[in-house]
Amino acid sequence: MRTQGGETDRCVALVGTPRAVLAGVGSSEWVGWLAAHEQKAALSFAHAELRDSYVAAHILARRAAARLIGSDPQRLRLVQCCATCGGPHGKPSIEGHPRLHVSLSHTRQAVAAVAGNVPSAIDIEMPGNLVYSELRSASVFSSRELAMLDALRPAERDDAALAFWVRKECLVKLGHASLDTLTTCDVAEPAPAGLKFTEWSHPASGCIGAVAARIVAQVEFLD
């Protein structure tokens, strides 16, 4: 599949533990990778684990983007601008590359980022952090999804519910759903809106994740 500009469609996702991502950067050198607003956000975390996760995800987004455009990741500027308030948060992008789509996600245990020349979004979660009973109570599943989940054995429901959840998070990031429309956003196969879900389980952390794009993503584990 090719884009309107004649390029081959590509979607590259990188997944790793914060330790693996930061190992090649250095505990003090990460500041040089980040913009001022990112540095401020990173230093605001009270716990080192949360700071490392934030920093690793933002570095990983640059590395994924660099894979696509053949650039030095440290020279790329990741920007975020809220469509509502204009603050330095919201959907990320790479300055100077308007046709490049990036997305990132982080937990304490693992981080993930995707870059594509097609709209792409990524989400990663740690099993146990969100369980089926909590998600069911939060009213995030469609009636068909609930029927599918309720038909599973209890031991299978948490992982299946989390798989649905990361798909939905991807659709929210792409603008195909919102937190108010999750019950009408059915992510059981086939994927909606002509999208494809690329899913994985990260061996080093046990986290599960998904990418949503109109093509299958290339996923690489860093550890």
Long-range contacts (C-beta under 8 A, 24 or more apart in sequence): 1-214, 1-215, 3-99, 3-117, 3-118, 5-99, 7-117, 9-116, 9-117, 9-118, 9-214, 9-215, 10-68, 10-116, 10-117, 10-118, 10-215, 10-218, 11-114, 11-115, 11-116, 11-117, 11-118, 11-120, 11-198, 11-211, 11-213, 11-215, 11-216, 11-217, 11-218, 12-64, 12-67, 12-68, 12-114, 12-115, 12-116, 12-217, 12-218, 12-220, 13-64, 13-112, 13-113, 13-114, 13-122, 13-198, 13-211, 13-217, 13-218, 13-219, 13-220, 14-60, 14-63, 14-64, 14-67, 14-112, 14-113, 14-114, 14-219, 14-220, 14-222, 15-110, 15-111, 15-112, 15-124, 15-200, 15-202, 15-207, 15-209, 15-219, 15-220, 15-221, 15-222, 16-56, 16-60, 16-110, 16-111, 16-202, 16-204, 16-221, 16-222, 16-223, 17-56, 17-109, 17-110, 17-111, 17-204, 17-205, 17-222, 17-223, 18-49, 18-52, 18-53, 18-55, 18-56, 18-106, 18-108, 18-110, 18-111, 19-52, 19-223, 20-204, 20-222, 20-223, 21-56, 21-59, 21-60, 21-111, 21-222, 22-52, 22-55, 22-56, 22-59, 25-59, 30-55, 30-59, 32-74, 33-58, 33-59, 33-62, 33-73, 33-74, 34-58, 34-59, 34-78, 35-77, 35-78, 35-79, 37-80, 37-88, 38-78, 38-88, 41-88, 49-108, 50-108, 53-106, 53-107, 53-108, 53-111, 54-106, 56-106, 56-111, 57-104, 57-105, 57-106, 57-111, 57-112, 57-113, 58-104, 60-104, 60-111, 60-112, 60-113, 61-92, 61-102, 61-103, 61-104, 61-113, 61-115, 62-94, 63-113, 64-102, 64-113, 64-114, 64-115, 65-94, 65-97, 65-100, 65-102, 65-115, 67-115, 68-100, 68-115, 68-116, 68-117, 69-97, 69-100, 78-102, 91-173, 103-170, 103-173, 105-169, 105-209, 107-205, 107-207, 109-205, 109-206, 109-207, 110-202, 110-204, 110-205, 110-207, 110-209, 112-207, 112-209, 114-211, 114-213, 114-217, 116-213, 116-215, 116-217, 118-213, 118-214, 118-215, 119-174, 119-213, 119-214, 120-174, 120-211, 120-212, 120-213, 120-217, 121-169, 121-170, 121-171, 121-173, 121-174, 121-211, 121-212, 121-213, 122-170, 122-173, 122-209, 122-210, 122-211, 122-212, 123-166, 123-167, 123-169, 123-170, 123-173, 123-209, 123-210, 124-166, 124-202, 124-207, 124-208, 124-209, 125-162, 125-165, 125-166, 125-169, 125-207, 125-208, 125-209, 126-205, 126-206, 126-207, 127-158, 127-159, 127-162, 127-206, 127-207, 127-208, 128-158, 130-161, 130-162, 130-165, 131-158, 131-161, 132-157, 132-158, 132-160, 132-161, 135-161, 135-162, 135-165, 136-161, 139-182, 139-183, 140-165, 140-168, 140-182, 140-183, 141-182, 141-183, 142-183, 142-184, 142-185, 142-186, 142-188, 144-186, 144-188, 145-186, 145-187, 145-188, 148-188, 159-208, 162-208, 163-199, 163-208, 163-210, 164-188, 166-199, 166-208, 166-209, 166-210, 167-191, 167-197, 167-199, 167-210, 167-212, 170-197, 170-210, 170-211, 170-212, 171-195, 171-212, 173-212, 174-212
